[in-house]
Amino acid sequence: MSEFQTALDLVQSTLREWREQGVELRASAESLERLASTRSAASAGPEATLGAQAVKVEHPTSNPSTGSGQAKQHPTSNVAPMPRLASAPILAAARIAPLEGSKAERLAAMRGPVLACTKCPHLVKSRTQVVFGVGSPEAELMFVGEAPGEDEDRQGEPFVGKAGQLLTKIIETMGFPRGDVYIANVLKCRPDMPPGMPGNRKPKPEEMKVCLPYLREQIDIIQPRLIVALGATAMEGLTGSTESMSRLRGRWHDFQGTPLMATYHPAYLLRNQALSEKRKVWEDMLMVLERLGKTITEKQQNYFLPK
């Protein structure tokens, strides 16, 4: 088998594995033209093949700071590095933002394609708008919820209803302005409801799986030091775990090398006003502050303790 064919088989095998993992791969017209020219060059021999323009592949775990297409290496990550192909053409990327530019520029480049997404026809039909995410592109702390609700769908911003107002209070009590963190959801569209039915429903696992690559790319661009998952459904979307929040909270998890803390969704605290439940969430936030190396005041330490 020729070197070209061996390399091409390796690329195809890698892409097949990514697709099985739920990664959607996108190819630009330019990339397809490059691949076609490389295939044509193969018949002319190794020199022509090696001289053909390469087509770059990017995986959501790629490191944007290097622009090399190598997978990030983290001691706690279970993501295998992408195989390096010395002389093979590389196919087009799954990501939709450019690898170069500031974080703000790359997020802005993502926004248009995400807002125009039509992958879930039932959600496209029922949504008012896609809720992309909000906050600082330079955020060291990122909060991830499950999906937009009615208020978020109407305003186009995550966590703006009553639960969002409570989340803002939690963030400010931690010592951050809301605009200094980044807030997003696993699912970017409000889950559809039966006609005339009020309220919000839990997103389905298959809906979150379709949308997760967008969140992965946001995380890959922002590179937060820590992620907080708000609620068990957000944890399910991020990690696939179906454990209860009582078992998930209070300990560290991992999302592709980034420390991940799970805590109760603010909506839970609106339903359950018990001081003990508020303290559980606050203890999780104290762990986050400690992991970030922030100074914790005595007042912060004593919030929601019995008098």
Secondary structure, DSSP 4 states (H G I P E B T S, - for coil): --HHHHHHHHHHHHHHHHHHTTPPP---HHHHHHHHHHHHHHTT-HHHHHHSPP-----TTB-TTT-S-PBP--TT--PPPPPP-SSS--PPPS--S-SSS-HHHHHHHHHHHHHT--SSHHHHHH-S-----EE-TT-SEEEEES---HHHHHHTSSS-SHHHHHHHHHHHHTT--GGGSEEEESSSSPPP--TT--S--PPPHHHHHHHHHHHHHHHHHH--SEEEEESHHHHHHHH-----HHHHTTSEEEETTEEEEEE--HHHHHH---HHHHHHHHHHHHHHHHHHT----HHHHTTT---
